[in-house]
Amino acid sequence: MKRQAIRAAGPRYAYLRGVLSIPAGFLFLLAALGNWQVGPLRHDLIFFACVVAIALAYGLVVRYYQDHYGRMSPSPGQQLRGAAAVGLGLVIVVGGSLLLRSQAGWSLDLPVNAIAVTFAVVMLASYAIWGVLHAHHLVVWGSLFLAGALPLWAGADPSNVGLVMCGVAVIVCGVFDHIAFVRTFGPRDLPAAGEGNARA
Amino acid sequence: MPAPEPELVLDRLIHEPGRLAILTVLASVRDADFLFLLRATGLTKGNLSSHLAKLEDAGLVTIEKRFIRKKPNTNVALTAAGRERIARHWEQLDHLRRWSEAVQPEAVSR
């Protein structure tokens, strides 16, 4: 691995564990389907059972990465950048959605999909702040931004469709993140995991 | 032969490529376990183990052995001295690179 790749090992481990994005993406899809009250999801209990199943899947994926790629704790600087990305994300999603399309008197009320547009901006900004921005991020989040910014969204509130678009983008981005992760840290079975963690 | 400038004299303990990789990875995190270091540096288990022992003896890293989910786990972190020395080492390498870039055009023009 080259110097920059070695220096970026911490952030790459923290933010490119792409398989984690798959349950996260399904959470977006579940939210949209729940809002539409599709099939059994109209029952609160089933909806929450699906949320719990997604949380369990997320935990299993975390464990998969720990078992095969080890563990690390982020540096204070990295934690600060993570918190900055979350704070900026909240401001952009809430403020941007209200500004682009809402009932607020000062809203521009544009025919755009505000959730898709603001989420794409937040994700691009987050990957840049985390220091792990790759070409596939520009393609995935750029596509989501363009799809949301096209003036095709007049009429009914397009928030649920926006959630579906975000969910699909999160899953697709996760697949490419995992490919970038494997390119950095190697394939799953390189060292014999399990016994490989207790030397020195 | 004149004595080299002190800021150009590299720390041999750190300059070894395997140890340089380990310390550089550790400088980018708060702490990391053996498997993460194995993955991030691309070293073999034996090499990583022996380099870590040398770095621990030199007081540049601390090694904590623990159990996670009933499996042994070795956690490694830079000490304050280790953090200071790896930062200084990279400054020296950058300084050397700038110096060699400045010297090269002069040598070519002669």
Interface residues (C-beta under 8 A of the other chain):
Chain A: M1 R3 I6 R7 A8 A9 G10 P11 Y13 H68 Y69 G70 R71 M72 S73 P74 S75 P76 Q78 F185 G186 L190 P191 A193 G194 G196 N197 A198 R199 A200
Chain B: A21 T24 V25 A27 S28 V29 R30 D31 A32 D33 F34 L35 F36 L37 L38 R39 A40 T41 G42 K45 L48 S49 L52 A53 E56 I63 K65 I68 K71 P72 N73 T74 N75 V76
